[in-house]
Structures are given as structure tokens and as C-alpha cells.
């Protein structure tokens, strides 16, 4: 039998590559002060319907369990995070800086970079409304990718803000009115039009923009005006664009990212609007500069979601991003520098410290005693489970990358120790073996 469509087997080499990705994710997230958490892989289907509407069900692996409950395998983590935070937020000091590495499922047609199951890193900050939180997440995202060996020549983070476009629609439809005067459904239709602006003819786009009193020319004029203002070292708050919106984007670049030396990794791209309805402000996506891959990671601010999914009316600002393993693996494979770094790390991690060669079966019990003592001290040790020729055992030691081979044979109660790197051999009394061999493994 074969695996189901869109699902994967992880043979040892694939599992080693997956674990390498997990290791880098965890290492860098912890470096930024994020702590790991996890939620259940199965949730009530209602949680996702409440967040995304009933249409989300078509993308879920959902079913009725034996308790006749409507449940679904999780397609993403953010709704679970919002549910958990709403229930436990009083137990933690704010802001929360949480990350998770887990498996997710979507019932959709598998394609390049997108399967029906995947592993994903989620990093979220909850309880911080300032743009300092966006800068921390974007810096974390850059360092995550640099940890894999990528540089600013390999990827770029494209940053936008939905509020910039909310200001645009407001100026066209209800000048001088609060943003609440724009209907959510209406604004979402505008974002959907904006998302297709480069893929369809201007005539069609103009037809769709008519309800907002705008044209394609207006859109591109707004983009250019915003980009120019954001590149200026100082922001003139008297300009007609929405002040808070432009101020936050300007502050993100000039007060946070540029001082960190991260300007080469980021650019303004107002066509980035993100497909999920719950985003409320700054959004961003990561793209390869050298390959035609889908977005490697993406995220943004979702200040209303905790309240939306809270039965206790908990309202906390929040933002986060997700990075999946499928597209990331494709990018690693496409960039020789990153591919070599992964392979070197896997090779180092797969090597054992000591291989015990049992030349005489009468010494097997003595060998097992020594093997257990070595393993108790944290060394990676292997040996033949059944009788084998000595030459074959040394061949296995080389294949496993052993640094030292120890022979239990005619020299007993001495042990013959071979440095597998230099080929040098020496006899060591069995009682002094561990103390004498440890310096060889440093």
C-alpha cells in the first residue's frame, strides 16, 4: 500500500532533514526569548467556522467522533492560540512570546510547496500593541532564515499594512469619517481585488474598483506616494495619508529595522494583503529572490481574534507568523550554501562516538558492561548484536563515522583502541579505559 495523496513517509535521511529544520527553528526562537507551547491536533470544527466562516469546512479533514462531536484536524494554530490565551491569559505576564512546532492538515489539492499535511513553526506575541512587536517578529524571521545559511541575496520580506488600504478606501468613500464606517465585507472585497491587480487586465480591475470610487491609476498613485513617504528619514504627520498607519510603518523601518542592520532583507510591497480575514494591520510575507516558490513564511497583526474567539470577552492585541517545512525544504535544496550546511549538520549528528568490536564472543559480556557504562556517561556507542568477522565490524565502524573503535579480544584484560581519524592504535588496561579514551572524544 502507498501513502495517501499529499502525505509523506519520513525515511531516516528525510527524518534527519526534518529534525534539522526543527532544531534550527527551536534554537533561534529561544534565542529571542520565545517559549515553546503546543495545542491539540484535533479541535472542534466550530472553532474554525467561528474564525473563518462555514466555507472553511471544505478545506478541513473533519468528521464526527464517537461522542457525536463535530471535530477537525487543525489546519492552522492561530485559532487554538486565541482559544488558549483567552482561557489562561491571567496566568502569564504580558507580552506572551510563544512558539510551537507542530503538524497541520488541509484537505486540498496537493501542489508544489503545499501538501495535505505539513509541519510548521508558529511564533506569536500576545499583549503588545506597539510596532516594536512587529520588529521583533520580523527580526526573528530574518535570523531564522540566516541560521539555515541564507543571505539577503536569497530572500526578501515584503511588508505591507491593511490599514494603508483602509485609509485609501476611507478617503475615496467616506473622507473625514472613522475607519469603522467601512463595512468589513466591503473592505474584504477591495482586498481581493487588490490581490489580483497584477494578474488581470486593468479594465476588469477598474470595474471592480468602481464601487470604491477608485481606479487602477489611483491605486498605483497611492502605492508610489506611500513608498516615497516611507523612505524619508522623517515622517511628516501633516500629510493626508492616515497618520497612525503611516507612522507605524515608518517607525518599523526607521526606528527598528534599519538600526538593526536589517534593511537589505525588507522592502515595502503594498500588494501583500494576506488572504486571511482576521489580519488587522501590518502584514508580511517572505519570498525567495532566486526561485519561483510560493511564500516561504507569512504573518501579521490580528488584534481582534482573541476577543472574537473568547467566551470571556478577553481582548488582547496579537501578531504572529508561520513558516512551513515543505517550502523551506525546497528553498534549502535550491541554494547550495544552505543545502551543504544542512548536510554537514546531519552528517555530524549521525556519527557515533565509539564502536565496540567484539573479536571473541567470550568477551561479549565484558563488552556489554563497558558499553552500558559509556552510554550512561552520554556517549553514542554501537556494537554488533551478533557474531561477525572483525574486518566487517571495523567496516561498520567507518560507515557509522565512529571516532574511536575499541576491540575486545585476545589482549584482555587490555583493550585495543583505534583512533578512526588518525589510524593510531594503543593498548589500554580495561580499568583505565574510560579515563584514557575520554580525551580522544573531546
C-alpha positions in Angstrom: 0.0 0.0 0.0 1.1 3.6 -0.6 0.8 6.7 1.4 -2.4 8.8 1.0 -2.2 11.6 -1.5 -0.5 14.7 0.0 1.1 12.7 2.9 4.7 11.7 3.4 6.8 8.9 4.8 10.0 10.1 6.6 12.7 7.5 6.0 15.9 8.0 8.2 17.5 10.6 5.9 14.3 12.6 5.4 13.6 12.4 9.1 17.1 13.7 9.8 16.5 16.7 7.5 13.1 17.4 9.2 14.8 17.2 12.6 17.5 19.6 11.4 14.8 22.1 10.5 13.1 21.7 13.8 16.4 22.1 15.7 17.1 25.4 13.9 13.6 26.7 14.5 13.8 26.0 18.2 17.3 27.3 18.7 16.6 30.7 17.1 13.1 31.1 18.7 14.6 30.5 22.1 17.4 32.9 21.4 14.7 35.6 21.1 13.1 34.7 24.4 10.2 32.7 23.0 9.0 29.7 25.0 7.5 26.6 23.4 3.9 25.5 23.8 1.6 23.2 22.0 -2.1 22.6 21.4 -4.1 19.6 20.4 -4.1 18.3 16.8 -7.9 17.9 17.0 -10.3 20.7 17.7 -14.0 21.4 17.5 -14.9 22.3 13.9 -16.8 25.2 15.3 -13.6 26.9 16.3 -12.5 27.2 12.7 -16.0 28.1 11.5 -16.2 30.9 14.1 -12.9 32.3 12.8 -13.2 31.8 9.1 -16.8 31.2 8.3 -18.6 28.0 7.2 -16.7 27.9 3.9 -13.6 26.7 5.7 -15.2 23.3 6.2 -14.4 22.4 2.6 -10.7 22.7 3.4 -10.7 20.6 6.6 -10.3 16.9 7.5 -13.4 17.0 9.6 -15.7 14.2 10.9 -17.9 13.2 13.8 -16.1 11.5 16.6 -17.5 8.6 18.7 -19.1 11.1 21.0 -21.0 12.6 18.1 -19.0 15.8 18.2 -18.0 17.7 15.1 -14.2 17.8 15.1 -11.4 18.6 12.6 -7.7 18.1 12.3 -6.1 21.5 12.7 -5.4 23.4 9.5 -3.5 26.2 11.4 -2.6 27.1 15.0 -3.8 30.7 15.4 -7.4 29.9 16.4 -6.1 27.4 19.0 -3.7 30.0 20.3 -6.5 32.5 20.7 -8.7 30.0 22.5 -5.9 29.1 24.9 -4.8 32.7 25.6 -8.4 33.7 26.3 -8.7 30.9 28.8 -5.3 31.3 30.5 -4.1 34.8 29.9 -4.3 35.8 33.6 -1.7 33.1 34.4 1.1 34.8 32.4 2.9 38.1 32.3 2.4 40.1 29.1 3.5 40.2 26.5 3.5 36.4 25.8 6.2 35.3 23.4 5.3 31.8 22.4 6.4 29.4 19.6 5.2 26.0 18.5 6.4 23.3 16.1 3.6 21.0 15.1 1.8 19.2 12.3 -1.2 20.6 10.3 -3.7 19.3 7.8 -5.6 20.8 5.0 -7.9 18.9 2.6 -6.9 20.5 -0.7 -5.2 19.6 -3.9 -1.5 19.0 -3.3 0.9 21.0 -5.4 4.4 22.2 -5.3 5.2 23.6 -1.9 1.8 22.6 -0.5 0.7 19.2 0.7 -2.2 17.9 2.7 0.0 17.7 5.8 3.0 19.7 6.8 5.0 20.7 9.8 5.0 24.4 10.8 6.7 26.8 13.1 4.4 29.4 14.6 5.8 32.4 16.5 3.3 34.8 18.2 3.5 37.8 20.5 0.3 38.5 22.5 -0.4 41.5 24.6 1.8 44.1 22.9 0.2 46.8 20.7 3.3 48.7 19.7 5.1 48.3 16.4 8.1 47.1 18.5 6.4 43.7 18.4 6.3 43.6 14.6 10.0 44.5 14.5 10.9 41.7 16.9 8.9 39.1 14.8 10.5 40.3 11.6 14.0 40.2 13.1 13.3 36.7 14.3 12.1 35.7 10.9 15.3 37.0 9.3 17.5 35.3 11.8 15.7 32.0 11.4 16.4 32.1 7.6 20.0 33.2 8.2 20.5 30.2 10.5 19.9 28.0 7.5 22.7 29.7 5.6 20.5 32.1 3.6 21.6 35.7 3.0 19.8 38.9 1.7 20.7 37.7 -1.8 18.4 34.6 -1.3 15.2 36.0 0.3 13.3 39.2 1.0 10.5 40.1 3.5 7.8 42.1 1.8 5.9 44.3 4.2 2.6 46.0 3.9 -0.3 47.2 6.0 -4.0 46.6 5.6 -4.6 49.9 7.4 -2.9 51.7 4.5 -5.6 50.4 2.2 -8.3 51.0 4.8 -7.2 54.7 4.7 -7.3 54.6 0.9 -10.9 53.2 0.8 -11.9 55.7 3.5 -10.5 58.6 1.6 -12.4 57.6 -1.5 -15.7 56.6 0.1 -16.1 58.5 3.4 -13.5 61.2 3.7 -13.2 62.5 7.2 -15.1 59.5 8.7 -13.7 56.9 11.2 -12.5 53.6 9.9 -15.5 51.9 11.4 -17.6 53.5 8.7 -16.2 50.9 6.2 -18.1 47.7 6.1 -15.8 44.6 6.8 -17.3 42.6 3.9 -16.9 45.6 1.5 -13.3 46.1 2.6 -12.5 42.4 2.1 -13.9 42.7 -1.5 -11.5 45.5 -2.0 -8.5 43.5 -0.7 -9.5 40.6 -3.0 -9.5 43.0 -6.0 -6.1 44.4 -4.9 -4.7 40.9 -4.6 -5.5 40.3 -8.3 -4.4 43.6 -9.7 -1.2 42.4 -11.3 -2.9 39.2 -12.7 -5.9 40.7 -14.5 -6.5 43.4 -17.1 -6.9 47.0 -15.9 -10.4 47.0 -17.4 -11.6 44.3 -15.1 -9.9 45.8 -12.1 -11.4 49.2 -12.8 -14.9 47.6 -13.0 -14.3 46.1 -9.5 -12.9 49.3 -8.1 -15.8 51.4 -9.2 -17.8 50.7 -6.0 -15.0 52.3 -4.1 -14.8 55.4 -6.3 -11.3 54.4 -7.4 -9.3 53.3 -10.5 -6.1 51.4 -11.1 -4.3 54.7 -11.6 -5.5 55.8 -8.1 -4.1 52.6 -6.6 -0.7 52.8 -8.1 -0.5 56.5 -7.3 -1.3 55.7 -3.7 1.4 52.9 -3.7 4.0 55.3 -5.0 3.1 58.1 -2.6 3.2 55.7 0.4 6.6 54.2 -0.7 8.1 57.7 -1.1 7.0 58.8 2.3 8.2 55.7 4.0 11.7 56.1 2.5 12.0 59.6 4.0 14.1 59.6 7.2 11.5 61.8 9.0 7.8 61.3 8.7 5.6 64.4 8.1 2.4 63.7 10.1 0.6 66.5 8.4 0.2 64.6 5.1 -3.2 63.4 4.1 -2.5 59.6 4.5 -3.9 58.0 7.6 -1.5 59.2 10.3 -1.3 56.2 12.6 -1.0 53.8 9.7 1.9 55.6 8.0 3.5 56.4 11.3 3.7 52.7 12.4 5.2 51.6 9.1 7.7 54.4 9.1 8.6 53.7 12.7 9.0 50.0 11.9 11.6 50.7 9.2 13.5 53.8 10.6 13.4 53.2 14.3 13.6 49.4 14.5 14.8 47.5 11.3 17.3 49.9 9.9 19.2 50.3 13.3 19.5 46.5 13.5 21.1 46.5 10.1 18.2 44.6 8.6 17.3 47.0 5.8 18.7 44.7 3.0 16.2 42.0 4.0 13.0 44.0 3.8 11.0 46.1 1.3 7.6 47.8 1.1 5.2 45.9 -1.1 1.6 47.1 -0.7 0.3 44.3 -2.8 0.8 42.0 0.1 -2.6 41.8 1.8 -2.7 38.2 3.1 -5.7 36.1 2.4 -6.9 35.5 6.0 -9.7 37.9 7.1 -8.6 38.3 10.7 -5.5 40.4 10.0 -5.9 44.0 11.2 -2.6 45.9 10.5 0.9 45.3 9.3 1.3 42.1 7.3 4.3 40.5 5.7 5.5 37.5 3.6 8.9 36.0 2.8 9.8 35.2 -0.8 12.9 33.7 -2.5 14.8 36.1 -4.7 16.2 33.3 -6.8 13.4 30.7 -7.2 9.7 30.9 -8.1 8.5 29.4 -4.9 5.3 30.3 -3.1 5.7 32.4 0.1 8.2 30.8 2.5 6.5 32.3 5.5 3.9 34.9 6.3 2.1 36.7 9.1 0.9 39.9 10.6 -1.1 41.6 13.3 -4.5 40.1 14.3 -5.7 42.3 17.2 -9.3 41.3 17.3 -9.0 37.5 17.0 -8.6 36.7 20.8 -11.7 38.7 21.5 -13.6 37.1 18.6 -12.9 33.6 19.9 -13.1 34.3 23.6 -16.2 33.4 25.6 -14.8 35.6 28.4 -14.5 38.7 26.3 -10.8 38.8 26.6 -9.4 41.4 24.3 -5.6 41.4 23.7 -3.5 42.7 20.8 -1.7 39.9 19.0 0.5 39.2 16.0 2.5 36.2 14.6 3.8 34.3 11.7 4.1 30.8 10.4 6.8 29.0 8.4 6.1 25.6 6.9 8.7 22.8 6.3 7.6 21.9 2.7 8.5 25.2 1.0 11.5 25.7 3.3 12.9 22.3 2.3 12.6 23.3 -1.4 14.4 26.5 -0.8 17.2 24.7 1.1 17.6 22.2 -1.8 17.7 25.1 -4.3 20.5 27.1 -2.6 23.9 25.1 -2.5 25.1 27.0 0.6 22.1 26.1 2.6 21.9 22.5 1.3 25.6 21.9 2.2 25.0 23.4 5.7 22.1 21.0 6.3 24.1 18.0 5.0 27.1 18.8 7.2 24.9 19.2 10.3 23.1 15.9 9.6 26.4 14.1 9.0 27.8 15.4 12.3 24.7 14.4 14.2 24.6 10.9 12.7 28.1 9.9 13.7 28.6 7.8 16.7 31.4 8.3 19.3 32.6 4.7 19.9 32.1 1.4 18.1 32.9 -1.7 20.1 34.4 -4.5 18.1 33.9 -7.9 19.7 36.6 -10.1 18.3 36.0 -13.0 20.8 32.4 -14.0 21.8 33.8 -14.9 25.2 34.3 -11.2 25.8 30.8 -10.1 24.9 29.6 -9.9 28.5 32.6 -7.7 29.4 31.9 -5.6 26.3 28.3 -5.1 27.3 29.4 -3.9 30.7 31.7 -1.3 29.2 29.1 -0.3 26.6 26.5 0.4 29.3 29.0 2.5 31.3 29.8 4.5 28.2 26.2 5.1 27.4 25.5 6.1 31.0 28.1 8.9 30.5 26.2 10.2 27.5 28.4 8.7 24.7 26.9 7.3 21.5 28.0 3.7 21.3 27.2 0.9 18.9 28.3 -2.7 18.6 27.4 -5.9 16.6 24.3 -7.6 18.0 25.5 -11.0 16.8 28.9 -12.5 16.0 30.6 -11.0 12.9 34.1 -11.1 11.4 36.4 -8.4 12.8 37.0 -6.9 9.4 33.3 -6.4 8.9 33.0 -4.8 12.3 35.7 -2.2 11.5 34.0 -1.5 8.2 30.7 -0.9 10.1 32.6 1.5 12.5 33.8 3.5 9.5 30.3 3.6 7.9 28.8 4.9 11.2 31.5 7.6 11.4 32.8 6.3 14.8 35.6 8.4 16.2 37.0 5.5 18.2 36.9 1.7 17.8 37.5 -0.5 20.9 38.4 -4.1 20.4 37.6 -6.8 22.9 39.8 -9.8 22.0 43.0 -11.7 22.8 44.6 -8.7 24.6 42.2 -9.0 27.5 42.3 -7.6 30.2 43.7 -4.9 28.0 41.7 -3.2 25.2 42.9 -2.3 21.8 41.8 1.3 21.0 42.0 2.7 17.5 41.6 6.3 16.6 39.5 6.1 13.5 40.6 9.5 12.3 44.4 9.0 12.5 44.5 5.2 12.4 46.7 5.2 15.6 46.3 2.2 17.9 47.2 1.6 21.5 46.6 -0.9 24.3 44.8 0.4 27.4 44.1 -1.6 30.6 40.3 -2.2 30.9 40.2 -0.5 34.3 41.6 2.8 32.9 39.7 2.6 29.6 37.1 5.3 30.1 39.5 7.9 31.6 42.0 7.3 28.8 39.5 7.3 26.0 37.5 10.4 27.0 40.3 12.9 25.9 40.1 11.3 22.4 36.4 12.2 22.2 36.7 15.9 23.1 
